[in-house]
Amino acid sequence: MAQAPTDPSSAEAADPEESSPNMIVYRKIEDIITRMQDDKTGGVPIRTVKSFLSKIPSVVTGADIVQWLMKNLSIEDQGEAIHLGSLIAAQGYVFPISDHVLTLKDDGTFYRFQAPYFWPSNCWEPENTDYAIYLCKRTMQNKARLELADYEAENLARLQRAFARKWEFIFMQAEAQVKIDRKKDKTERKILDSQERAFWDVHRPVPGCVNTTEMDIRKCRRMKNPQKVKKSVYGVTEESQPQSPVHVPSQPVRKTTKEDFRKQITFLNLQIDRHCLKMSKVAESLIAYTEQYVEYDPFITPAEPSNPWISDDAALWDIEMSKEPSQQRVKRWGFSMDEVLKDPVGRDQFLRFLESEFSSENLRFWLAVQDLKKQPLQDVTTRVEEIWQEFLAPGAQSAINLDSHSYEKTSQNVKDPGRYTYEDAQEHIYKLMKSDSYARFLRSNAYQDLLLAKKKPENEQGRRTSLEKFTRSVGKSLASKRLTGLMQSS
């Protein structure tokens, strides 16, 4: 890979798409970075730090960057400033000099600003040959300072096998660049080496780190508009002497034709026909869901008898697991059929209702398939055959009603049994129960009685209390009359 020029700012991007989402973000980040490096307006202090037997030039600390972000961008939360700084570092605008992980730490860790030449806004798309030249060059330089990491050594070996035929050319490029680098000032060479390393940390990150270039919106747009692709070769030249990095288009950009516009119109029409939900509808659904479940969230609504997450009292969980459901618990069954099925008591009540309608085989089949998914692998084949004989085989004891398509597909799946053999049949039965049986269950007397079960004792208690009050009042009046009669007789 060719080395950056002395003045990196002299290299300009070749007509970047300013309107692309990535470019808009890049410009905002670059505006912040420019203000950080401006000494006249109070930028981040850049200094040379003395170390043991050496000097570390042009560095800033992570704490200085965080403090500058909080002061100049009106950020009150320190965590928010660290998050913003990490996003900037992930794009390679700021990088640590001690490791390859592009994150920002609020401490004395030393960071360095990336040269504008290496900024992502230049739309570089480096290839593996460029990476091979860079790694090969690293092996020729000072090993104490630029020794390859384990993952880099593995990448170098893999690239050497992939480019076996042109490895001599790659080696010559790396050797020529090393000769040019040795003629530069030691301090300048140290800074440029770290900036070049940070560039590859963005485009070839450490295993386990997020690659910010993988989900590039700009690349996705180019895939849909191949005539607009502007590929570039980073630093690979076939001349005897390496040149400065330039953007060389692989093919001349042709003019847009009528056919291109027709394709674009067709693509836009397809996008218009796509089923999309309005943001207002999504928000309404989210609000309705929140309001429906708000009384069941102990973090929002105080729980009775107490919140087990706060008081360490497990009484609430014991009530929820009891076989005598509360009115609130029964009310929740009416939200959806999933609420009934995941509650053991609700599931039993629903099964009893289906038995009264002579359709309990549907729920028993659904439960059997759910249990099949949890079976050990050695028992799956046997269990699949048992379910088939009980519910689907000709003359089955508890035959279920399947449509022809689901039955044929299930019949084929049974020949190669697995945990998800009955997935289609289960989905069909679920829809049948949801559209028919579940609606009738909510209207049934059994469910309504459970829903009102907790109200009756309260009403009876109220009636008993009123009767007791009446009895007491009558007793008091009789006692007072007797007392009056005794006083008169005396």
C-alpha positions as CSV (number, residue, x, y, z in Angstrom):
1,M,0.0,0.0,0.0
2,A,1.4,3.4,-1.0
3,Q,2.4,5.7,1.8
4,A,0.4,8.8,2.5
5,P,1.9,12.2,1.3
6,T,3.4,14.6,3.7
7,D,0.4,16.9,3.4
8,P,-2.6,14.4,3.7
9,S,-5.1,17.2,3.2
10,S,-4.0,17.6,-0.4
11,A,-5.6,14.4,-1.4
12,E,-9.3,15.0,-2.2
13,A,-12.1,12.6,-2.7
14,A,-13.2,12.0,-6.2
15,D,-16.7,13.4,-6.4
16,P,-18.3,11.8,-3.4
17,E,-22.1,11.4,-3.3
18,E,-22.8,14.2,-0.9
19,S,-26.5,13.2,-0.5
20,S,-25.8,9.7,0.7
21,P,-26.7,9.0,4.3
22,N,-23.1,7.8,5.1
23,M,-21.7,11.0,3.6
24,I,-24.0,13.2,5.7
25,V,-22.8,11.4,8.9
26,Y,-19.2,11.7,7.8
27,R,-19.4,15.4,7.2
28,K,-20.9,16.0,10.7
29,I,-18.1,13.9,12.3
30,E,-15.5,15.7,10.3
31,D,-16.9,19.1,11.4
32,I,-16.4,18.0,15.0
33,I,-12.9,16.7,14.4
34,T,-11.9,19.9,12.7
35,R,-13.1,21.9,15.7
36,M,-11.3,19.6,18.0
37,Q,-8.0,20.3,16.2
38,D,-8.5,24.0,16.0
39,D,-6.2,25.7,18.6
40,K,-7.7,29.1,18.0
41,T,-11.2,28.2,19.1
42,G,-10.1,26.0,22.1
43,G,-9.5,22.6,20.6
44,V,-8.3,19.5,22.4
45,P,-4.7,20.0,23.5
46,I,-2.3,18.0,21.2
47,R,1.1,17.4,22.8
48,T,4.2,15.3,22.7
49,V,4.6,13.0,25.7
50,K,7.9,11.9,27.0
51,S,8.2,8.1,27.6
52,F,11.1,5.9,28.7
53,L,13.9,6.5,26.3
54,S,11.5,7.8,23.6
55,K,8.9,10.4,22.8
56,I,5.2,9.9,21.8
57,P,4.3,12.7,19.4
58,S,1.0,14.3,18.6
59,V,-1.3,12.6,21.1
60,V,-4.3,13.5,23.2
61,T,-5.9,11.6,26.1
62,G,-9.4,10.0,26.1
63,A,-10.3,12.1,29.1
64,D,-9.5,15.3,27.2
65,I,-11.7,14.3,24.3
66,V,-14.7,13.4,26.6
67,Q,-14.4,16.7,28.4
68,W,-14.2,18.7,25.1
69,L,-17.3,16.9,23.8
70,M,-19.3,17.7,27.0
71,K,-18.2,21.3,27.0
72,N,-18.6,22.2,23.3
73,L,-21.6,20.0,22.3
74,S,-23.6,20.8,25.5
75,I,-23.6,17.2,26.6
76,E,-24.5,16.8,30.3
77,D,-24.2,13.0,30.6
78,Q,-20.7,11.7,30.6
79,G,-21.8,8.3,29.3
80,E,-23.4,10.0,26.3
81,A,-20.1,11.8,25.5
82,I,-18.2,8.5,25.8
83,H,-20.7,6.9,23.5
84,L,-20.4,9.7,20.9
85,G,-16.6,9.5,21.1
86,S,-16.7,5.7,20.5
87,L,-18.9,6.2,17.4
88,I,-16.3,8.7,16.1
89,A,-13.5,6.3,16.9
90,A,-15.3,3.3,15.2
91,Q,-15.2,5.3,11.9
92,G,-11.4,5.8,12.3
93,Y,-11.3,9.5,12.9
94,V,-9.7,9.0,16.3
95,F,-7.7,5.9,17.2
96,P,-5.7,4.6,20.2
97,I,-2.0,4.2,19.7
98,S,-1.6,1.2,22.1
99,D,-4.1,-1.3,20.6
100,H,-6.3,-2.1,17.6
101,V,-9.7,-1.7,19.3
102,L,-11.4,1.5,18.0
103,T,-13.2,2.7,21.1
104,L,-12.9,5.7,23.4
105,K,-12.0,5.4,27.1
106,D,-12.4,8.2,29.6
107,D,-9.0,7.9,31.1
108,G,-5.3,8.7,30.3
109,T,-5.2,6.4,27.2
110,F,-3.4,8.1,24.4
111,Y,-5.2,8.7,21.1
112,R,-4.2,10.3,17.8
113,F,-6.3,12.1,15.1
114,Q,-6.5,10.4,11.7
115,A,-5.1,12.3,8.7
116,P,-7.8,13.7,6.4
117,Y,-6.3,11.6,3.6
118,F,-7.5,8.4,5.4
119,W,-11.0,9.7,6.3
120,P,-13.9,7.4,5.2
121,S,-15.4,10.3,3.2
122,N,-12.8,9.7,0.5
123,C,-14.8,6.6,-0.5
124,W,-11.9,4.3,-0.6
125,E,-12.7,0.6,-1.0
126,P,-9.3,-1.1,-0.5
127,E,-8.8,-4.5,-1.9
128,N,-7.1,-7.6,-0.5
129,T,-4.0,-6.8,-2.6
130,D,-3.6,-3.5,-0.8
131,Y,-3.9,-5.2,2.5
132,A,-1.3,-7.8,1.4
133,I,1.1,-5.0,0.5
134,Y,0.6,-3.4,3.9
135,L,1.1,-6.6,5.9
136,C,4.2,-7.5,3.8
137,K,5.6,-4.0,4.5
138,R,5.1,-4.4,8.2
139,T,7.3,-7.6,8.2
140,M,10.2,-5.6,6.7
141,Q,10.1,-2.7,9.2
142,N,11.0,-2.4,12.9
143,K,9.6,-5.6,14.4
144,A,9.7,-4.3,18.0
145,R,7.3,-1.5,17.0
146,L,5.3,-3.0,14.1
147,E,5.2,-6.7,14.9
148,L,2.2,-8.4,13.4
149,A,-0.6,-9.5,15.7
150,D,-1.7,-13.1,15.6
151,Y,-4.7,-12.4,13.4
152,E,-2.6,-10.3,11.1
153,A,-0.1,-13.1,10.7
154,E,-2.9,-15.5,9.8
155,N,-4.3,-13.0,7.3
156,L,-0.9,-12.6,5.7
157,A,-0.4,-16.4,5.3
158,R,-3.9,-16.6,3.8
159,L,-3.3,-13.8,1.4
160,Q,0.1,-15.3,0.4
161,R,-1.6,-18.5,-0.6
162,A,-4.4,-16.6,-2.5
163,F,-2.0,-14.4,-4.4
164,A,0.8,-16.9,-5.0
165,R,1.1,-16.0,-8.7
166,K,1.5,-12.2,-8.1
167,W,3.2,-12.4,-4.7
168,E,6.5,-11.3,-6.3
169,F,4.8,-8.1,-7.5
170,I,3.3,-7.5,-4.0
171,F,6.7,-8.0,-2.3
172,M,8.3,-5.6,-4.7
173,Q,5.7,-2.9,-4.0
174,A,6.1,-3.4,-0.2
175,E,9.9,-3.2,-0.5
176,A,9.8,0.0,-2.6
177,Q,7.5,1.7,-0.1
178,V,9.8,0.7,2.8
179,K,12.8,2.3,1.1
180,I,10.8,5.6,0.7
181,D,9.6,5.5,4.3
182,R,13.2,5.2,5.6
183,K,14.1,8.5,4.0
184,K,11.4,10.4,6.0
185,D,11.8,11.9,9.4
186,K,11.5,9.4,12.3
187,T,8.7,11.3,14.1
188,E,6.8,11.8,10.9
189,R,7.2,8.1,9.9
190,K,5.9,7.0,13.3
191,I,2.8,9.1,13.0
192,L,2.0,8.0,9.5
193,D,2.6,4.3,10.4
194,S,0.0,4.6,13.2
195,Q,-2.5,6.4,10.9
196,E,-2.0,3.7,8.2
197,R,-2.5,1.0,10.8
198,A,-5.7,2.7,12.1
199,F,-7.1,2.8,8.5
200,W,-6.8,-1.0,8.3
201,D,-8.3,-1.4,11.7
202,V,-11.4,0.1,10.2
203,H,-11.5,-1.9,7.0
204,R,-9.9,-5.1,8.4
205,P,-10.8,-5.0,12.1
206,V,-9.7,-7.3,14.9
207,P,-11.8,-10.5,15.1
208,G,-14.8,-9.9,17.3
209,C,-15.0,-6.1,16.7
210,V,-17.8,-4.5,14.7
211,N,-16.9,-3.8,11.1
212,T,-18.4,-0.4,10.3
213,T,-17.9,-0.9,6.6
214,E,-19.9,-4.1,6.2
215,M,-23.4,-2.5,6.3
216,D,-22.5,0.5,4.2
217,I,-25.6,2.2,2.9
218,R,-23.5,3.7,0.1
219,K,-22.4,0.3,-1.1
220,C,-26.0,-1.0,-1.1
221,R,-27.0,2.0,-3.3
222,R,-24.2,1.2,-5.7
223,M,-25.3,-2.4,-6.0
224,K,-28.7,-1.2,-7.1
225,N,-27.1,1.3,-9.6
226,P,-24.1,-0.5,-11.0
227,Q,-23.5,2.3,-13.6
228,K,-22.6,4.7,-10.8
229,V,-20.0,2.5,-9.2
230,K,-16.7,4.3,-8.8
231,K,-14.2,1.6,-7.8
232,S,-10.8,2.7,-6.7
233,V,-7.5,1.0,-6.3
234,Y,-5.7,2.1,-3.2
235,G,-2.0,2.5,-3.8
236,V,-1.4,-0.5,-6.1
237,T,0.5,0.7,-9.2
238,E,2.4,-1.4,-11.7
239,E,5.2,1.2,-12.2
240,S,8.7,0.5,-10.9
241,Q,8.4,3.3,-8.4
242,P,5.3,3.6,-6.2
243,Q,3.2,6.7,-6.4
244,S,1.1,8.5,-3.9
245,P,-2.4,7.0,-3.3
246,V,-4.7,8.0,-6.0
247,H,-8.3,7.1,-7.0
248,V,-8.2,5.4,-10.4
249,P,-11.7,4.5,-11.8
250,S,-11.7,1.0,-13.1
251,Q,-13.9,2.1,-16.1
252,P,-15.0,5.5,-17.4
253,V,-18.3,6.7,-16.0
254,R,-20.9,6.5,-18.9
255,K,-23.8,8.9,-19.3
256,T,-27.2,7.9,-18.0
257,T,-29.4,6.5,-20.7
258,K,-33.2,6.1,-21.0
259,E,-32.9,2.4,-20.1
260,D,-31.3,3.4,-16.9
261,F,-34.1,5.7,-16.0
262,R,-36.7,3.0,-16.9
263,K,-34.9,0.6,-14.5
264,Q,-34.9,3.2,-11.8
265,I,-38.6,4.0,-12.3
266,T,-39.4,0.2,-12.1
267,F,-37.4,-0.1,-8.9
268,L,-39.2,2.9,-7.3
269,N,-42.6,1.5,-8.3
270,L,-41.7,-1.7,-6.6
271,Q,-40.8,0.2,-3.5
272,I,-44.1,2.1,-3.5
273,D,-46.1,-1.2,-3.8
274,R,-44.3,-2.6,-0.7
275,H,-46.5,-3.0,2.3
276,C,-45.4,-0.4,4.8
277,L,-46.9,0.7,8.2
278,K,-47.2,4.3,9.0
279,M,-45.2,5.4,12.0
280,S,-48.4,6.7,13.6
281,K,-50.0,3.3,13.4
282,V,-47.0,1.6,14.9
283,A,-46.9,4.1,17.7
284,E,-50.6,3.6,18.4
285,S,-50.1,-0.2,18.6
286,L,-47.2,0.2,20.9
287,I,-49.2,2.6,23.2
288,A,-52.2,0.2,23.2
289,Y,-50.0,-2.7,24.1
290,T,-48.3,-0.7,26.9
291,E,-51.6,0.4,28.3
292,Q,-53.0,-3.1,28.2
293,Y,-50.1,-4.7,30.1
294,V,-49.3,-1.8,32.4
295,E,-51.1,-3.2,35.4
296,Y,-49.2,-6.5,35.1
297,D,-45.8,-4.8,35.3
298,P,-44.7,-4.7,38.9
299,F,-42.1,-2.1,38.1
300,I,-44.8,0.4,37.0
301,T,-47.9,-0.7,39.0
302,P,-47.5,-1.6,42.6
303,A,-48.1,-5.3,43.0
304,E,-50.2,-7.0,45.7
305,P,-49.3,-8.3,48.2
306,S,-45.9,-6.9,47.4
307,N,-43.3,-6.6,44.6
308,P,-41.0,-9.6,44.9
309,W,-38.2,-7.7,43.1
310,I,-38.1,-5.2,45.9
311,S,-39.3,-6.9,49.1
312,D,-37.9,-10.4,48.4
313,D,-41.4,-11.7,49.2
314,A,-42.3,-14.5,46.9
315,A,-46.0,-14.5,47.8
316,L,-46.9,-12.8,44.4
317,W,-45.2,-15.6,42.5
318,D,-46.9,-18.2,44.6
319,I,-50.3,-16.7,43.8
320,E,-49.5,-16.6,40.1
321,M,-48.6,-20.3,40.2
322,S,-51.6,-21.3,42.3
323,K,-54.4,-23.4,40.7
324,E,-57.0,-20.8,41.8
325,P,-56.4,-17.9,39.5
326,S,-57.1,-14.3,40.5
327,Q,-59.5,-12.1,38.6
328,Q,-56.6,-10.1,37.1
329,R,-55.0,-13.3,35.9
330,V,-58.2,-14.5,34.3
331,K,-58.7,-11.2,32.7
332,R,-55.3,-11.6,31.0
333,W,-56.4,-14.7,29.2
334,G,-58.7,-12.5,27.2
335,F,-55.8,-10.5,25.7
336,S,-54.8,-13.3,23.3
337,M,-54.7,-17.1,22.9
338,D,-51.0,-17.1,23.7
339,E,-51.8,-15.8,27.2
340,V,-54.2,-18.8,27.7
341,L,-51.7,-21.4,26.4
342,K,-48.7,-20.2,28.4
343,D,-50.7,-20.2,31.7
344,P,-51.1,-23.8,33.0
345,V,-54.4,-23.0,34.7
346,G,-55.7,-21.2,31.6
347,R,-54.6,-24.1,29.4
348,D,-56.5,-26.6,31.6
349,Q,-59.6,-24.4,31.5
350,F,-59.4,-24.1,27.7
351,L,-59.0,-27.9,27.4
352,R,-62.1,-28.5,29.5
353,F,-64.1,-26.1,27.3
354,L,-62.9,-27.9,24.2
355,E,-63.8,-31.3,25.7
356,S,-67.3,-30.0,26.2
357,E,-67.4,-29.1,22.5
358,F,-65.8,-32.4,21.5
359,S,-62.8,-30.7,19.9
360,S,-60.1,-31.3,22.5
361,E,-58.0,-33.2,20.0
362,N,-56.9,-29.9,18.5
363,L,-55.3,-28.6,21.7
364,R,-53.9,-32.0,22.6
365,F,-52.2,-32.2,19.2
366,W,-50.8,-28.7,19.6
367,L,-49.4,-29.6,23.1
368,A,-48.0,-32.9,21.8
369,V,-46.1,-31.0,19.0
370,Q,-44.8,-28.5,21.5
371,D,-43.5,-31.3,23.7
372,L,-41.9,-33.0,20.7
373,K,-39.6,-30.0,20.2
374,K,-38.2,-30.6,23.7
375,Q,-37.6,-34.3,23.4
376,P,-34.1,-35.8,23.3
377,L,-32.9,-36.6,19.8
378,Q,-33.0,-40.4,20.3
379,D,-36.7,-40.2,21.3
380,V,-37.8,-38.0,18.4
381,T,-38.5,-40.7,15.9
382,T,-40.6,-42.7,18.3
383,R,-42.6,-39.7,19.4
384,V,-43.2,-38.6,15.8
385,E,-44.7,-42.0,15.0
386,E,-46.9,-41.9,18.2
387,I,-48.3,-38.5,17.3
388,W,-49.0,-39.6,13.7
389,Q,-50.9,-42.8,14.9
390,E,-52.9,-40.8,17.4
391,F,-53.9,-37.8,15.4
392,L,-53.2,-38.1,11.7
393,A,-53.1,-41.8,10.6
394,P,-56.2,-43.2,8.8
395,G,-58.7,-44.3,11.5
396,A,-56.8,-42.4,14.2
397,Q,-58.5,-42.3,17.6
398,S,-58.3,-38.5,17.9
399,A,-58.2,-37.4,14.2
400,I,-57.7,-33.7,13.6
401,N,-59.0,-31.7,10.7
402,L,-56.2,-30.6,8.3
403,D,-56.4,-29.1,4.9
404,S,-55.0,-31.2,2.0
405,H,-51.9,-29.0,1.5
406,S,-50.8,-29.3,5.2
407,Y,-51.6,-33.0,5.3
408,E,-49.5,-33.8,2.2
409,K,-46.6,-31.7,3.5
410,T,-46.8,-33.4,6.9
411,S,-46.9,-36.8,5.3
412,Q,-43.7,-36.1,3.5
413,N,-42.0,-34.8,6.6
414,V,-42.9,-37.9,8.6
415,K,-40.7,-40.0,6.3
416,D,-37.7,-38.0,7.6
417,P,-38.8,-37.4,11.2
418,G,-37.4,-34.5,13.2
419,R,-38.5,-32.1,16.0
420,Y,-40.2,-29.8,13.5
421,T,-42.0,-32.5,11.4
422,Y,-45.4,-31.2,12.4
423,E,-44.7,-27.5,12.1
424,D,-47.1,-26.8,9.3
425,A,-49.9,-28.9,10.8
426,Q,-49.4,-27.2,14.2
427,E,-49.7,-23.8,12.6
428,H,-52.9,-24.8,10.8
429,I,-54.5,-26.1,14.0
430,Y,-53.4,-23.0,15.9
431,K,-55.1,-20.8,13.5
432,L,-58.3,-22.9,13.6
433,M,-58.4,-22.7,17.5
434,K,-57.7,-18.9,17.4
435,S,-60.3,-18.0,14.9
436,D,-63.1,-20.3,16.2
437,S,-62.7,-22.1,19.6
438,Y,-60.9,-19.3,21.4
439,A,-63.5,-16.7,20.6
440,R,-66.3,-19.0,21.9
441,F,-64.2,-19.8,25.0
442,L,-64.2,-16.1,25.9
443,R,-68.0,-15.9,25.5
444,S,-68.6,-19.2,27.4
445,N,-70.2,-19.3,30.9
446,A,-67.1,-21.1,32.3
447,Y,-64.8,-18.2,31.5
448,Q,-67.3,-15.5,32.5
449,D,-67.9,-17.3,35.9
450,L,-64.1,-17.3,36.5
451,L,-63.9,-13.7,35.5
452,L,-66.6,-12.7,38.0
453,A,-65.7,-15.3,40.7
454,K,-63.8,-12.7,42.8
455,K,-66.6,-10.2,42.7
456,K,-69.3,-12.5,44.3
457,P,-67.6,-13.0,47.6
458,E,-67.2,-9.2,47.9
459,N,-70.9,-8.6,47.2
460,E,-71.9,-11.4,49.6
461,Q,-69.6,-9.9,52.2
462,G,-71.2,-6.5,51.6
463,R,-74.7,-8.0,52.1
464,R,-73.7,-9.8,55.2
465,T,-72.3,-6.6,56.6
466,S,-75.5,-4.7,55.9
467,L,-77.6,-7.5,57.6
468,E,-75.3,-7.4,60.6
469,K,-75.7,-3.6,60.8
470,F,-79.5,-3.9,60.7
471,T,-79.5,-6.7,63.4
472,R,-77.3,-4.6,65.6
473,S,-79.5,-1.5,65.2
474,V,-82.7,-3.5,66.0
475,G,-81.0,-5.0,69.0
476,K,-80.0,-1.6,70.3
477,S,-83.5,-0.2,70.0
478,L,-85.0,-3.2,71.9
479,A,-82.4,-2.9,74.6
480,S,-83.1,0.8,75.0
481,K,-86.9,0.1,75.3
482,R,-86.4,-2.5,77.9
483,L,-84.1,-0.1,79.9
484,T,-86.7,2.6,79.7
485,G,-89.5,0.2,81.0
486,L,-87.3,-0.9,83.9
487,M,-86.6,2.7,84.9
488,Q,-90.4,3.6,84.8
489,S,-91.4,0.5,86.9
490,S,-88.8,1.4,89.5
